Amino acid sequence: MIGRRIAIVSAFVAVLVPAALGAQGAAIQPTPRTADGKPDLTGVYQASTRRGPWDFEAPGDQPGQPAGRSTPVNASTRDAIPYQDWARDKAQEYLNRRSVDDPTTFCIPQPTPRITPVGLFPIQFVQTKDTIVILYEYFNVFRSIPIGRPLPDDIEPAFLGNSVARWDGDTMVIEASHFKEGGWVTNGAFTSDALRVTERFTRVDRDQINYEAVIEDPKVFTKPWTVRTTLMLREGARVREYVCNENNLDAERYREFLARPSLFTRTPPR
């Protein structure tokens, strides 16, 4: 009898294990493509490593995190920032001042890649044969980028820069330049009007885009450096209105600090 039971259990295992493995394999679906065979980036994404629905009610330490996690659910990494000596001193000053000089405090849109991998703010791609449009919930801004065409002759510096796109195999490459001076590409990493950013969007399967941005600014950094993150498809999510200035109380407080920092100086306890 025991031997018969073992045989029955073994038979179930033999059937269920391949089925389970097959189900795991089926979780990764192929990259959707357009009529001309290019990867279709269309959709709403967020910086993360998690597949499936984005759950803002997850019982973790922060929204969108599973229980027991104390760090954001994303795969963002970057190189050490190769500041020039004077720029490192200035960035340290920003840090010492607790980043009250951060342009986002005053609702100024920031250059990519800073605006792209903002975990809890989705972005949306709208793709046609000739144009890729990126809609950012953060700051409620957009980029309309021509594919395979040069920049127009009448461009002027912009907070998000001016961009052109091209295909490199299955990767969408976006080259951005002509930025306004003073944007931050990450916390404290300010830039000049010489900033250039080369972004690479590779949709590796239905749910995931690998993102890479190479940052160059010879007036501030000693060499190019790279930021990488993972953007995951969020079916059912949508880009909503985000108005930075609405009830933004900190901006006026920071202006007061910048004008009279002595009012905010604390005497260390004895």
N, C-alpha and C positions, 0 to 999 in steps of 0.2 A: 504493500500500500504506500509506504513511504517513498519507495522508488518511483511509483507511478506519479505521486504528487510532484516529485522533483522533476520528472520528465515533463509534466504539464507546465510547471513554472518556467522551465527552460524554454519550452515552446513559446510561451508568452513573451519572454525576454527576447527571443530570437526575432519575434515579429515587431515588438514595440521599440527596441533600440534602433533598428534601421529607420523606422517611421519617425522617431524623435530626431534622429540626425538629419533626415530629409526635411523635417519641419524647420530645423535650425538653418539649413542651407537655403530653404525657400524664403527665409526672412530677408535675405539680401537679394533685391531684384535688380535687373539690369538698368543701365542709364537710359532714360527716354531720349529719343532723337527726333529732330525736325525732318521735314520732307526732303531736305538736301543732305541728310545724314549727319548733321552736326549735333553734338549734345545739346539738349534743351534745358537751359537753366531755369526756365519759368517756374515760379513757386515762391512760397514764403519760407524763410529759413531763420534759424537762430544759432548763435555760437554755442556748441554743445558737443557731447559725444554720444548722447542718448538717442536711440531710435524710438519711433512711435510717438504718441501724443505727448505734448508738453504739459505737465500737470502742475498748475500753480498751487494746488492744494496738497502737494506731496508732504508727508509728515516729517520733513527734514528740518535742518537748522535754518534754511533759507528757502524762499519760494523756488520751485523748480528743482529741488534737490531731494533725493530719496532719503529715507530715515537713516540717521547715523552718520551722514556726511557733514563735514565742517568746511569743505572747500567747494568752490563753484564747479558745476558739471561742465567742464569744457576742456579743450586740449590746446589752449593758447600757449605758445612759447615764443621767445625772442632771443636774439643774440644780445650780448652785452653791448651797451650803447657806446660807440667809440667817439666820445666827445673830444673836441679840441680842448686844450687846457683852459682857456678863458671861458668856453662854453660849459665845461664841467663845473667851474666855480659858480657860474650863473644858475645852472640847474640846481646846484646844492643850495643856493640862496632861495630859490623857489621852494625847495623842500623845507628849509628852515622856517619859511614863512607859512608853512602848512598849506601851500598851493593856493593861497588866497588870490594869487595873480592868474589863476587858471582861466583862460578865456571862456570856458563853458559856464563859469559862474555868472558871466554877463550875457549868457545865451548866444554866444557867437559859435556858429557851426565850425567843426574842426575837420582837418584834412584826414583822408584815409591814410593809414589803416585804423586810426583811432575810432572813427565813426562806424567802422564795419563790425568788429567782433565785440559788440556791446551785448552781453549775454541775455539780459531780460528784454531787450528791444529787438523786435524782428526786423528783417529787411525783405524786400520783395523784388524779384527779377521779372521784368517783362521783356521778352526777347522776340525780335523779328529778324528777318534776313539781313537788314541793313543797320539795325540799331539795338543796343541793349540799354534798358532803362533800369536804374536801381532806385527804389523808393525806401527811404530810411524813416522809421517811426521816430527815432531819436532826432530831435530838432525839426522833424516834419519837413525834410528837404529831399531833393532827388538829384540824380545825375542822368542825363540823356546823352549816350555815348555812341558816336557813329562807328560802325564796323567796316574796316578796310578803306577808310577815307582819312585824309589829313585834317589837321586842325584848320579852321577858317582863318583868314588873314586879319580879321577884326577882333580877335580875342583880347580880353583884358584880365588881369589877375582876379582870382575868385577864392573864396574861403575853401571850397572843395576842389580847387584847381580846374584845369581844362583837360579833358581826357579823349583819347582815341583807343579803339579796340581792334584786335586782329585775332585770328585763330592760329594756334600753334599745335597742329594735330587736333587732339580732343580738348585742349586747354584754351580757354578764353584769356588772352593777355590784354590788360588795360594799362596804358602808359599815361600817367597824369603829370602835368607840369603847369607853370604859370599860376602858382599859388600866391595868395596874399601873404605878406611877411608876418611872422609871429604866431602861426598856428602851432599846436602841440600834437605830435604824432603818437605820443603816449604821455603819461603823467610827468610833467616837467621837461619833456624833450621838445623844446621849442625849435622852430625852424626859421629859415630866411626865405627870400624870394627865389633862391636857387634850388629849392626843394624839387625833387623828382621822385615819383613813386611808381614802381612797376609791379602790378598786381597779376596774380595767376589764379584763375578759378578753374578747378578740375572736378567735374562731377563724376565721381568714381563709381557710383551706383545710383539707384533711384533716390535714396535717402540722404546721401552725403556729398558735400562739396569740400574738397581740400583747398584751403586759401593760403596764399603766400604773398607777402608784400616786401619788396626790396626797396629800402629807403636810402636815398642819396641826397646829401646837401654839403657840398665842399666848403661852404662858409661856416658850418657848425660842426660837422663830423669829419673824422680823419679818413673814413672809408665807408662804403655801403654796409648796411646791416639789414637783417631780415626778421620779420614777424610771421608766425604761422598759426593758423587755427583751423578748426573744423566747423563747418556750417551744416546743420541738420535740417532736413525738410520738416515743416510743421503743417501738415494737412489740417484744414479747418481753422487755422489761425489767419488773422488778417492784420494789416498795418492800420493802426488807429491814429487819431489825432493826438499829437503831443505838442503842447505850447509851453516852451520853457519859461517865458515871462509871466505866465499865469501864477499869481500868488508867490512869486519868487522873492522871498524876504531877505535871503542871504546877500543878494547883490548890493543892496543899500548898506548893509552892515560892513561888507568888504570894502566898499568905497570909503566908508568912514575910517576903517582900519588903515587903508592906504594913505589917507590924508592925515590921520593923527594916531600913529601906532602906539604912542606912549600911553594912550587911554586904555590899551589892552595889555600892557605890560604887567605881569604879576611878580610880586616880590616873593622869592622862595621862602618857605617857612623855616624858622630857626629851631 
